Amino acid sequence: MNPNVIKLHNLRFRWPGQAEDILHIPDMQIHQGEHLFIQGSSGSGKTTLLNIISGINCPNAGTVQVLDTALANLSTIQRDQFRVDHLGVIFQQFNLLPYLSLLENVQLPCWFSHKRKAQAGDEAALRLLDELQIPKHLVNKPVNALSVGQQQRVAVARALIGRPEIIIADEPTSALDTNNRNRFLELLFSEANQQGSTLVFVSHDPHIAQKFSRVIELSDINHAGETII
Ligand SMILES: Nc1ncnc2c1ncn2[C@@H]1O[C@H](COP(=O)(O)OP(=O)(O)OP(=O)(O)O)[C@@H](O)[C@H]1O
């Protein structure tokens, strides 16, 4: 297997109507099993980069290869299926569905991915919620009855279910105090390690960078806006 699960080459991205690229990344590789922390100031393009790796946004130029698949070769529907099959995503605002229960929110990827469903088995959602210390009496309740910390743990369980090869996390700790933030990270690391998943985590909080095996400052690899003399 290729040790690089994510490879970007000559990537350029510009929002429609903008005069300048927001991202120009000549080369970037992320290894299998790595816990990568990407830091950068607010508005520097971290979420945009994650959305490109996830196939939500397409670059204007360059290649994005995820698990040996060139995303440009996939149609929009194929990219959506590829994402749910191989990537667990924890969004900045969690994106939990309020009309579904905790359990259903965690099971959601399995409804759309046979691969995740087969790898999860029947008890995975309950096991993950239990490991994340969500009380059993809550699992059939709607998610809007949860605290922010509990919602984050449900979002982690949803990202981990069915052992996706890659976990993408966009500022998932921004609303947590230090203790809860540390607990959340330990849990994310131990689950990712158990599953052998690669973790790509973005944040502008430098305090958590030291907990990761590799740290990238986005401005060090992003040449957008640089003038060539
Ligand atoms: N849908 C969009 N349309 C146009 N411009 C956008 C869109 N989304 C983001 N941008 C712009 O792209 C730039 C990068 O935004 P992005 O959300 O990727 O930054 P970020 O580093 O994740 O910021 P933060 O840390 O505040 O979440 C910003 O200037 C933002 O205004």
The ligand as an SDF file (V2000), in Angstrom:
LIG
                    3D

 31 33  0  0  0  0  0  0  0  0999 V2000
  -18.1890   29.8540    0.0090 N   0  0  0  0  0  0  0  0  0  0  0  0
  -17.2600   30.8300   -0.0790 C   0  0  0  0  0  0  0  0  0  0  0  0
  -17.3220   31.7390   -1.0710 N   0  0  0  0  0  0  0  0  0  0  0  0
  -16.3970   32.7140   -1.1930 C   0  0  0  0  0  0  0  0  0  0  0  0
  -15.3510   32.8790   -0.3420 N   0  0  0  0  0  0  0  0  0  0  0  0
  -15.2580   32.0030    0.6840 C   0  0  0  0  0  0  0  0  0  0  0  0
  -16.2000   30.9370    0.8630 C   0  0  0  0  0  0  0  0  0  0  0  0
  -15.8420   30.2160    1.9670 N   0  0  0  0  0  0  0  0  0  0  0  0
  -14.7200   30.8090    2.4350 C   0  0  0  0  0  0  0  0  0  0  0  0
  -14.3660   31.8690    1.6680 N   0  0  0  0  0  0  0  0  0  0  0  0
  -13.1910   32.7340    1.8590 C   0  0  0  0  0  0  0  0  0  0  0  0
  -12.0090   31.9350    1.7610 O   0  0  0  0  0  0  0  0  0  0  0  0
  -11.0690   32.3440    2.7280 C   0  0  0  0  0  0  0  0  0  0  0  0
  -10.6340   31.1480    3.5640 C   0  0  0  0  0  0  0  0  0  0  0  0
  -11.7480   30.6920    4.3240 O   0  0  0  0  0  0  0  0  0  0  0  0
  -11.6380   29.3810    5.2420 P   0  0  0  0  0  0  0  0  0  0  0  0
  -12.9770   29.1790    5.8610 O   0  0  0  0  0  0  0  0  0  0  0  0
  -11.0620   28.2840    4.4320 O   0  0  0  0  0  0  0  0  0  0  0  0
  -10.5620   29.8740    6.3210 O   0  0  0  0  0  0  0  0  0  0  0  0
  -10.1590   29.2080    7.7180 P   0  0  0  0  0  0  0  0  0  0  0  0
   -8.6660   29.2750    7.7760 O   0  0  0  0  0  0  0  0  0  0  0  0
  -10.7890   27.8620    7.8510 O   0  0  0  0  0  0  0  0  0  0  0  0
  -10.7970   30.2260    8.7510 O   0  0  0  0  0  0  0  0  0  0  0  0
  -11.3320   29.9770   10.2700 P   0  0  0  0  0  0  0  0  0  0  0  0
  -10.1200   29.5890   11.0860 O   0  0  0  0  0  0  0  0  0  0  0  0
  -11.8760   31.3180   10.6590 O   0  0  0  0  0  0  0  0  0  0  0  0
  -12.3790   28.8930   10.2100 O   0  0  0  0  0  0  0  0  0  0  0  0
  -11.6970   33.4620    3.5450 C   0  0  0  0  0  0  0  0  0  0  0  0
  -11.2240   34.7050    3.0410 O   0  0  0  0  0  0  0  0  0  0  0  0
  -13.1750   33.3140    3.2630 C   0  0  0  0  0  0  0  0  0  0  0  0
  -13.8180   34.5620    3.2750 O   0  0  0  0  0  0  0  0  0  0  0  0
  1  2  1  0
  2  3  1  0
  2  7  2  0
  3  4  2  0
  4  5  1  0
  5  6  2  0
  6  7  1  0
  6 10  1  0
  7  8  1  0
  8  9  2  0
  9 10  1  0
 10 11  1  0
 11 12  1  0
 11 30  1  0
 12 13  1  0
 13 14  1  0
 13 28  1  0
 14 15  1  0
 15 16  1  0
 16 17  2  0
 16 18  1  0
 16 19  1  0
 19 20  1  0
 20 21  2  0
 20 22  1  0
 20 23  1  0
 23 24  1  0
 24 25  2  0
 24 26  1  0
 24 27  1  0
 28 29  1  0
 28 30  1  0
 30 31  1  0
M  END
$$$$
